[in-house]
């Protein structure tokens, strides 16, 4: 077992509670109201947005799919988002191309119009850019929002959304960040609660730093092979994220022996959370052969459990989230958005809006 790993076990289901002598009610991975005291389960009580990043070929997409499946199997309400230009997350989750959801990137205007709600600071969807933060009157959403369910499909116990691939009309005239902007808007307006997880498979390399999207997460998991190229991307991320308080952990992948582990420890130090060994089961998954989580090697299941426990321990920093949303909106307004829209978008910032859920008993 890895140092710090937690044992893998299937999360309880509602029908399990009576058999185990627990008297409570089931709510998205939490059992509350035990006979003697309230308690949280070992797995499934967080509310975390996590980004999976890494070098192309590191196994980032496969690992994000495994983690999303695993988290859903523990009882978490999971939304997985494919924000990689290669758009392979649905494939490794077992979906054929004709079953993929309607892409978010093809409905930007509709999404903007929905999210702006009755916010008087945003005159139209055309005036809303990817960094526009919510304000009073904006429509805040939950992970199970009915509008966004139209752009998702259920698979492996979770809901999948995709940004969509480059269309023929995009080639040579648009960058992929225009499609990823839909994810940034979704995360800016999302109020996630206990037992809810958003898992985003990001574009490979350090390209996600071309927008403020990298600050929209509670935790970033960098998937690194035990190679110089793999840890090179880690160093880039570390350098770029240093000024933004973006929490980063490293998960080693395709590890074959103790020398690989020693290499990762030497290169990334305490940022190394856990590692997954080279897996015959994962290879079968990537080849499109039948696969379930039970096919994973025990050591790799334990690694997924360790990742989930680390996420559940991650505190929610709404203050940082709101501050950086405003900061990146001001940057984008000055750099390009004011000219593109034809107005001063600094006026879209509502100084009295507070990011985060409304406390019970407070006015909405």
HELIX and SHEET records of a PDB file:
HELIX    1   1 UNK A   16  UNK A   19  1                                   4    
HELIX    2   2 UNK A   60  UNK A   73  1                                  14    
HELIX    3   3 UNK A   89  UNK A   92  1                                   4    
HELIX    4   4 UNK A   97  UNK A   99  5                                   3    
HELIX    5   5 UNK A  104  UNK A  107  5                                   4    
HELIX    6   6 UNK A  108  UNK A  116  1                                   9    
HELIX    7   7 UNK A  125  UNK A  127  5                                   3    
HELIX    8   8 UNK A  146  UNK A  149  1                                   4    
HELIX    9   9 UNK A  168  UNK A  170  5                                   3    
HELIX   10  10 UNK A  177  UNK A  188  1                                  12    
HELIX   11  11 UNK A  207  UNK A  210  5                                   4    
HELIX   12  12 UNK A  212  UNK A  215  5                                   4    
HELIX   13  13 UNK A  228  UNK A  241  1                                  14    
HELIX   14  14 UNK A  242  UNK A  244  5                                   3    
HELIX   15  15 UNK A  258  UNK A  268  1                                  11    
HELIX   16  16 UNK A  269  UNK A  271  5                                   3    
HELIX   17  17 UNK A  280  UNK A  286  1                                   7    
HELIX   18  18 UNK A  293  UNK A  295  5                                   3    
HELIX   19  19 UNK A  298  UNK A  313  1                                  16    
HELIX   20  20 UNK A  318  UNK A  332  1                                  15    
HELIX   21  21 UNK A  333  UNK A  337  3                                   5    
HELIX   22  22 UNK A  338  UNK A  341  1                                   4    
HELIX   23  23 UNK A  345  UNK A  348  5                                   4    
SHEET    1   A 2 UNK A  25  UNK A  27  0                                        
SHEET    2   A 2 UNK A  30  UNK A  32 -1                                        
SHEET    1   B 8 UNK A 153  UNK A 155  0                                        
SHEET    2   B 8 UNK A 158  UNK A 162 -1                                        
SHEET    3   B 8 UNK A  77  UNK A  82  1                                        
SHEET    4   B 8 UNK A 196  UNK A 201  1                                        
SHEET    5   B 8 UNK A  47  UNK A  54  1                                        
SHEET    6   B 8 UNK A 219  UNK A 225  1                                        
SHEET    7   B 8 UNK A 248  UNK A 255  1                                        
SHEET    8   B 8 UNK A 272  UNK A 277  1                                        
END                                                                             
